[in-house]
Amino acid sequence: MGNTTNPYSMVRSRVLKVVKETPTIYTIRLKPDREVPFDPGQFIQLTVPGVGEAPFTPSSHYRKPETLDVTVARVGKVTDRIHQLSPGDEVGIRGPYGNNYPLEDFRDREVLVVGGGVGFAPMRAVMYGLFDIVSSLAKLLYRGGCRNPSELVYREEMSRWFDRDDLNIVLTVDEGDETWRGPTGVVTTILEDLSLDFESAVAIVCGPPIMMKFSTLKLLEMGFSDSNIFLSMEKNMSCAIGQCGHCRIGPYYCCTDGPVFRYSQIKQYPNIWD
Ligand SMILES: Cc1cc2nc3c(=O)[nH]c(=O)nc-3n(C[C@H](O)[C@H](O)[C@H](O)COP(=O)(O)OP(=O)(O)OC[C@H]3O[C@@H](n4cnc5c(N)ncnc54)[C@H](O)[C@@H]3O)c2cc1C
């Protein structure tokens, strides 16, 4: 009969908690029947019975796999149903899939993390990983942007990040309101004055395609090497196991060769920002 391991088998999971981060982005805390260990950058496929499945990058701590958070923007059929989940509801998790950020290689280097919109979600798991090794990093900087203050996720937690001595953090919004005390403008405007050793520094970028494109161009202009810019790519994906070909980037499958790519690997392919 050969190998009968089913690559589509799922871990049954219960919804523990739903946090309404913004009107369109919710964080769902899940309790899987068995632990789902992952590394920052990897993704899972979340199945909502009777509706379908979609890929998400866990936004929780990779060292606490007994529960798993996904932070989900409502954009269509599956994500709309995910936003209707309540504590006690059952979903399925398969994975984790894909590669992860080589955080260990970042020791002794300056690390800049750039997040935009719902791209804060994968970056939260990355930040937990970087906080774990922060004493061995030369510098840790976070630059984040979203459209307006009501679109900002993880507000309470982010406000505590501002109190950390080992993190240099700036957040911006495209358009402020009477509550906003920080800078306004797109995220590239807060990359302007960074003082880093650009030849060896590492940048990690995650957000909507337009934000990733202009942030990457800005980082290159500043002197970052294209092989030191890491991108979390989010191509339309179906099987997640390198079979269907939906998520191709040139010769790569985003699901199995990514979703984390160095810009130098994929810069020559025309569809990377679509
Ligand atoms: C590796 C990976 C990690 C991801 N992590 C997260 C995450 O942490 N949080 C989060 O909110 N979203 C994440 N996404 C995107 C998420 O998977 C899609 O938003 C989701 O699949 C949409 O499903 P839907 O049925 O609600 O929308 P659909 O009804 O299928 O589509 C709605 C619209 O969204 C477009 N769309 C669907 N999937 C994608 C995609 N992957 N990229 C760009 N456009 C898409 C469709 O073309 C359509 O225009 C991730 C995607 C990938 C590939």
The ligand as an ORCA input file, in Angstrom:
! r2SCAN-3c Opt
* xyz 0 1
  C       2.055     32.091      3.688
  C       0.874     32.991      3.933
  C       0.664     33.520      5.183
  C      -0.443     34.366      5.417
  N      -0.627     34.873      6.679
  C      -1.682     35.663      6.915
  C      -1.915     36.170      8.233
  O      -1.159     35.916      9.178
  N      -3.004     36.950      8.409
  C      -3.867     37.251      7.378
  O      -4.851     37.956      7.609
  N      -3.670     36.777      6.132
  C      -2.615     35.994      5.879
  N      -2.434     35.485      4.619
  C      -3.405     35.816      3.560
  C      -4.642     34.908      3.733
  O      -4.267     33.566      3.495
  C      -5.725     35.313      2.705
  O      -6.203     36.593      3.059
  C      -6.861     34.303      2.738
  O      -6.448     33.121      2.096
  C      -8.080     34.845      2.023
  O      -9.075     33.837      2.062
  P     -10.614     34.184      1.877
  O     -11.340     32.917      1.542
  O     -11.112     34.976      3.032
  O     -10.593     35.165      0.637
  P     -11.022     34.814     -0.863
  O     -12.515     34.864     -0.909
  O     -10.318     33.579     -1.348
  O     -10.339     36.026     -1.604
  C     -10.611     37.395     -1.301
  C      -9.599     38.244     -2.063
  O      -8.283     38.060     -1.489
  C      -7.369     37.621     -2.500
  N      -6.434     36.700     -1.871
  C      -6.682     35.476     -1.356
  N      -5.561     34.947     -0.856
  C      -4.578     35.850     -1.052
  C      -3.199     35.893     -0.773
  N      -2.569     34.881     -0.188
  N      -2.504     36.982     -1.124
  C      -3.102     38.015     -1.732
  N      -4.408     38.041     -2.027
  C      -5.135     36.974     -1.698
  C      -8.224     36.964     -3.548
  O      -7.570     36.965     -4.812
  C      -9.450     37.845     -3.540
  O      -9.241     39.039     -4.279
  C      -1.341     34.663      4.363
  C      -1.127     34.118      3.090
  C      -0.031     33.298      2.874
  C       0.185     32.721      1.501
*
